[in-house]
């Protein structure tokens, strides 16, 4: 009986993530529907975003929020991108709709240079790092592999090498010896420290 109860609990626990995903998808679908309704209000009823926000009588429905729903309704942005929190999302929002769909469904090509050799990776947009986003995307386009290589080479020549300052292993300040980094002290170091101590 206990084994059967455990199986039922495990099955129920496994369905919760699916239920969550379904609820989120319904929300995204509702955003698409809201965008269509908003465009109708703007185009056919000749209302402004300010008028719609005021008549909505809601604290969170502002003209700025409605502007995002207008972008959804006019097919300028995928609704899911407005909720996405990964580094590529803001870059994807600026792309034409066809490129948004391509990048989110298929991924993007990423040029990688390692030890002078190049390789091309197909990467899901949600997995790109911030630096990779700057490499792959420009204003409202996805860079070609040749453009990515040019960008990488430009970054390599314009990025100054970090300045490495040699820090003394130890210093004497007043009645104290400050050890600045891991080091081995010689007898001469100890004698110099003692002479410098006041």
C-alpha positions in Angstrom: 0.0 0.0 0.0 2.8 2.4 0.9 4.6 1.8 -2.5 1.4 2.5 -4.4 0.9 5.8 -2.4 4.5 6.8 -3.2 3.9 6.1 -6.9 0.8 8.3 -6.9 2.6 11.1 -5.0 5.5 10.9 -7.5 3.0 11.0 -10.5 1.2 14.0 -9.0 4.6 15.7 -8.4 5.6 15.1 -12.0 2.4 16.7 -13.3 2.8 19.9 -11.4 5.6 21.3 -13.7 3.5 20.4 -16.7 0.5 22.2 -15.1 2.7 25.2 -14.5 4.0 25.2 -18.1 0.4 25.0 -19.4 -0.7 27.9 -17.2 2.2 30.0 -18.4 1.4 29.2 -22.0 -2.3 30.2 -21.4 -1.0 33.5 -20.0 1.2 34.1 -23.1 -1.8 33.2 -25.4 -3.9 35.7 -23.4 -1.2 38.3 -24.0 -1.5 37.7 -27.7 -5.3 38.0 -27.5 -5.0 41.2 -25.5 -2.7 42.6 -28.2 -5.2 41.9 -30.9 -8.0 43.5 -28.9 -5.7 46.6 -28.3 -4.9 47.0 -32.0 -8.7 46.9 -32.7 -9.3 49.6 -30.2 -6.5 51.7 -31.7 -7.3 51.2 -35.4 -11.0 50.7 -35.5 -12.2 52.7 -32.5 -9.5 55.4 -32.9 -8.7 55.4 -29.2 -5.3 56.4 -27.8 -3.2 54.4 -25.4 -3.8 57.0 -22.7 -7.6 56.7 -23.2 -7.5 52.9 -23.0 -5.3 53.0 -19.9 -7.7 55.4 -18.2 -10.8 53.5 -19.1 -9.2 50.2 -18.0 -9.3 51.5 -14.4 -6.3 49.4 -13.5 -3.1 50.6 -11.7 -0.9 48.3 -13.8 -2.4 49.0 -17.2 -0.4 52.1 -18.2 0.3 53.5 -21.7 3.8 52.0 -21.4 2.4 48.6 -20.7 -0.1 49.0 -23.5 2.7 50.0 -25.9 4.2 46.5 -25.4 0.8 44.8 -26.0 0.5 46.9 -29.2 3.8 45.5 -30.4 2.4 42.0 -29.7 -0.9 42.7 -31.5 0.8 44.1 -34.5 3.1 41.1 -34.8 6.3 43.0 -34.0 7.4 40.9 -31.0 6.8 37.4 -29.7 4.8 37.6 -26.5 7.1 35.2 -24.7 10.1 37.5 -25.3 8.5 40.2 -23.1 8.6 37.8 -20.2 12.0 36.2 -21.0 14.8 37.0 -18.6 17.8 35.6 -20.5 20.5 38.0 -21.9 19.4 37.6 -25.6 15.7 38.6 -25.0 16.2 42.4 -25.4 18.3 41.8 -28.6 15.6 39.5 -30.0 12.8 42.0 -29.3 14.5 44.4 -31.8 14.6 41.9 -34.6 12.0 41.5 -37.3 9.4 38.9 -36.4 10.8 36.3 -38.8 14.2 36.5 -37.1 12.7 36.4 -33.7 10.9 33.1 -34.6 14.0 31.7 -36.2 16.3 32.5 -33.3 13.9 31.3 -30.6 12.9 28.1 -32.4 16.0 27.1 -34.3 18.8 29.0 -32.5 21.6 31.1 -33.9 25.1 30.4 -35.3 27.9 31.4 -33.0 31.5 31.7 -34.3 34.0 30.4 -31.8 37.8 31.0 -32.2 40.1 28.9 -30.1 43.8 28.7 -30.6 43.5 30.3 -34.0 41.0 27.8 -35.2 37.3 28.6 -35.9 34.3 26.6 -35.2 30.6 27.2 -35.7 28.1 26.3 -33.0 24.3 26.3 -33.2 23.2 27.8 -29.9 19.7 28.3 -28.5 19.2 32.0 -28.0 18.3 31.5 -24.4 21.8 30.0 -23.7 23.8 32.9 -25.1 25.9 35.0 -22.7 25.9 38.8 -22.6 29.2 38.9 -24.5 28.0 36.3 -27.1 24.8 38.4 -27.6 27.0 41.5 -28.4 28.8 39.2 -30.9 25.8 37.7 -32.6 23.3 40.6 -32.7 23.6 44.1 -34.1 20.8 46.7 -34.0 18.0 44.8 -35.7 19.8 41.9 -37.3 21.7 38.7 -36.7 25.4 39.0 -37.7 26.7 36.6 -40.4 29.6 34.4 -39.4 31.9 36.7 -41.3 30.5 39.7 -39.5 31.0 37.9 -36.2 34.6 37.2 -37.0 35.2 40.9 -37.9 33.5 41.8 -34.6 35.7 39.4 -32.6 38.9 40.7 -34.3 37.8 44.3 -33.6 37.2 43.5 -30.0 40.6 41.8 -29.7 42.4 44.9 -31.1 40.4 47.5 -29.2 40.4 45.8 -25.8 43.5 47.0 -23.9 45.5 44.5 -22.1 44.9 44.6 -18.4 47.6 46.5 -16.4 49.3 44.2 -14.0 50.9 46.0 -11.1 53.5 44.2 -9.1 52.5 44.5 -5.5 55.2 44.2 -2.9 54.9 41.0 -0.9 55.0 43.0 2.3 55.1 46.6 3.6 55.8 48.2 7.0 53.4 50.8 8.3 54.2 52.2 11.7 54.4 49.3 14.1 52.8 46.8 11.8 54.0 44.5 9.0 51.3 44.1 6.3 51.6 41.0 4.1 50.0 41.9 0.8 50.1 38.5 -0.9 51.2 35.0 -0.2 55.0 34.9 0.0 58.0 33.2 1.6 60.1 35.4 3.8 63.9 35.2 4.0 66.1 36.1 6.9 67.1 39.3 5.0 63.4 40.2 4.7 62.8 39.7 8.4 65.9 41.9 9.3 64.7 44.6 6.9 61.2 44.5 8.5 62.7 44.8 12.0 64.8 47.8 10.9 61.8 49.5 9.3 59.6 49.0 12.3 59.5 52.1 14.5 
